[in-house]
Amino acid sequence: MRPQIVLFGDSITEQSFRSGGWGAALADTYSRKGSATPPVAATIFFGANDAALLGRTSARQHVPVDEYKENLRRMVQHLKECCSTMLIVLITPPPVDEEGRKEYARALYGEKAMKLPERTNETAGLYAEKCVELARELDLPSINLWSKMQEIDGWQKFLSDGLHLTKDGNAVVYQEVVRVFSETWLPASKMPYDFPHHSEIDPENPGKAFQQQCLGV
């Protein structure tokens, strides 16, 4: 049975299944791989919307930082209740390119665009800290995307509108998720294929290879 990996998140996760997205790349990496009891893993990737500032244009998305942390905790608890052996990885929100957000707003709304940023990088960092803090408390792996991206000069290239991910940004997330999966117990390279490779199939007796696959021979 093929492994089920659940990607739980906001529009950044939703867009990861577009061409060049980290979700699509992850699905390709784990395609045709076998695992006994799905789902085997989940990523929880929230915070970009929660960190929207009160009194600004995206205030309706705001969630107080402590409430954000507790919401993540409840998500983890629910997933663990569903499958106690599930590998759960917490991912922090990415950094915010405040100038990029302003440019995006001006392109959409012209003179009516917001004058003050509806998100700041500093605030996003506070939410990232709470995410990593919770991961430590629950002994879960985490990916501090906020910090990781800003280690690179010109990190703004990772964000298409100051918030969502570019192809390069998706590549960072993909590499980090695969790294964490590989460092735990879910490396794709070590997982058996759920069907035999065509080179292993005897044209005179094709069923043999499938029987061996089922028997784990």
N, C-alpha and C positions, 0 to 999 in steps of 0.2 A: 504494500500500500504506500502511495506517495506521501511524503510528509506535508503537513499543512503548517505554514508559517503565517501567522496573523500579523498584519501591519495596522496598528491602531493609532489614528492620529487625525489631524485636521487637513486643510487644503494642501499643505506641503506634502503630506503622505498621499493624498488623492492624486496630485499631479506627478507623483513618482512613477506612475504607470504609463506616462507619456514616453515618446521616443527619447532615449537617453536618460530616462529616470532611474533612480536607485532601486525602486520596487521592481521595475521590469528587469533590470540587470540581476537582481537577486533571484527572481523567478527563473531566469535563464540558468544561473549558476546551479540551482537545485533541481532543474528539470530532469526527469527520468531517474531520480534518486529514490531509493526505498527506505521506509521506516515503519516500524510496527504499530505505533499508537499515536495517530495525529490527534490534536495539533502538537507539534514538538516545540514550537517557539513562538514568541510574540514580541514585537517591539511596541513601545508606548512612547509616542512622539507628540507631545503637546507643549504649550506655553507661549507660542508666538502670538496667538490671539488673546490669551489670558493676560498678557503683559501690556495690552492696549491701555492707554492712560485715561483716567477719569477726566471729564470735562472737555474731551477732544472728540474728533469726528468718529472714532471707533470705540467710544466709551461703552457701548452696549455689549462689547465682547469682553470687557474687563472682568477678571476674577481676582480677588485679593490673593496675594502670594501665599499666605498660609493655607487658605482654602484650596488653592491650586495643588499644594503639596498633599493635602488630605484627600483630594479627589484622585490623585495618582495612587495614593495608598489603597483607596477603595477599589480602584481598577485592578491593582496587583492582587489584592485579596480575592476578588471575584474570579480572576483567571486561575489562581491557585486552587480555588474551590472546584473549578471545572476540571483541572488537571494538575495535580500536585507536582508532577515531574516536569512541567513546562518550563523551558528556558525563557525568562522574561528579561528584556533589555530596555532600560530607560534611556531616552534620548532627550537632551536638553533642547530648548529653542535655539535657533541659529542667532548670530549677531544681527543687529539692525543697522543698515546703512542709512542714516537719517537724511543725508543729502539725496541719496537715491530715491527715498520715499517722497521727498519734496518734488523732485523732477518728475516722478511718476504721476503725482497728483496734478502738477501743472500741465502735463501732457493730456490728462483726462479732462480737467475742469478749467484750465486757463486761469483767468483772473479770479475765478471763484474758488480756486484751490485753497486749501488750509494754509494758514500762515504759521501755525505752530505744529510741530510733529505730533502725530497721534501715537507714536511709539518712540522710545529712545533705546539706544544700545545699553546704556547703564541699567535701565529697568529690566531689559531682557536678561542681563547678567544676574540680577537678583533671582529671577525665576530659574535660571540655570543652576545657581547655587542650591536652591531648594530641591531641585530634581536630583542632583548629585548627592546631596545630604540624605535624601530618602533612600537612594540606592545603597548607601553605606549602612543605614539603619537596618535595612531588610536583607543585606548581604546579596545584593543583585549587581550584575554588571551594568555599567552605564557608559554613555558616550557624551562627553561634554563638547557638543558641537560649537557652542558659543566660544569656548576657549580654543578649540582645535583650529577653527577657521581663521581666527585672528593671529595665529602663529605665522601665517603666510603674509608677506608683504603684498599689498594690493588685494586683500581678502574680499573687497567689495565685488570683485569679479564673480564671486560665488552666488551673488544675489541678483535676480533679474529686475526686480522693482524695489530693491532695498529690503525685501523680506522673503520672497519666494526664491527657490533655487534655480540657478542656471544649470547647464549640462555639467560644468565643472563642479558646481556645488553638489549636484546629485552624485558625482563621482566620489566626492569626499565621504558622503554618507554611506554609499555602497561599500567603499573600502573599509570604513570603520565597522560597519555591521558584520561584514565577512570576517574581519579580524577578530571581533568579539566571539562570533560563532565558532571560529576555528580554535580560539584559545580556551573555549569551554569544552563542549563535547559534541559539537555539530559541524565539523569540517566537511564540506561537500566532497572533497577529494577522498575521504575515507569511507563514504557511504556507498553501498552497493547499488548498481543499477536495478531498477525494478523489472526490466526486460533485458534479455541478452543482446549484446552488440551484434550487428549483422555478420561481422567477421567470425563469430563463434557459432553460427548456425550452419549445420551440415545440410546442403540442399537435398541429399538423399534421405536424410532423417531429421527434418527440421524440428520435430517435436522434442527431440532429445535435449536440446539446449534449454528449452523452456522447462522441461522436467527438472533438469539440473539446477536451474535458477530457483525454482520453487523449493527444492530440497536444500539449497544453500551449498551445493557442491562446487 
